[in-house]
Amino acid sequence: MELKAIRTEEGRGIFTLFPGLCKGCGLCMDKCPTQTLGWSEDLGLYGTPVVEPGHSNKECTGCGICETFCPDCAIKVERINKNT
């Protein structure tokens, strides 16, 4: 199985999703404090939509809560240090 990654730089985070691991449970969306995650057009493990950031007027803070709660280890978040 190929683990192609989808990387998105959003706000203060680099959000990496591995669709081959994501089953589309939505737990990460429920736990996101900024509610920036939403359903993507890309399909995951069971042919279900996967998540992506950028679905609200708030940006990703890079907190990594979505990564922590993902039961499939399909998400990796790296915080971007912006000096602005």
C-alpha positions, -999 to +999 in steps of 0.1 A: +000+000+000+014+034-010+012+061+017+009+092-005+007+123+017-014+154+011+004+185+026-014+218+033+002+248+048-026+266+067-023+294+092+003+284+118+005+247+108+016+223+081-012+197+080-002+164+065-028+137+058-022+102+047-055+092+028-044+055+028-048+055+065-078+077+070-112+060+074-132+092+075-144+089+111-144+127+116-131+126+152-104+151+143-130+175+130-149+172+163-118+179+184-104+208+163-107+240+185-109+263+155-132+240+135-110+245+104-112+209+093-138+198+067-145+170+042-123+169+012-130+155-023-102+130-019-111+096-007-095+075+020-091+039+031-128+028+027-137+051-002-150+077+023-140+114+022-109+125+041-105+158+059-086+189+050-080+223+067-094+256+054-131+251+059-139+280+082-130+316+086-104+306+112-070+292+104-051+262+117-032+271+149-009+241+146-020+228+180-019+191+169-050+181+187-064+165+155-032+144+153-035+133+189-071+121+185-068+104+151-072+067+158-055+058+126-024+079+128-034+095+095-026+131+105+007+148+112+008+185+122+039+207+123+037+241+139+051+270+119+068+297+139+058+330+122+074+361+136+048+387+127 
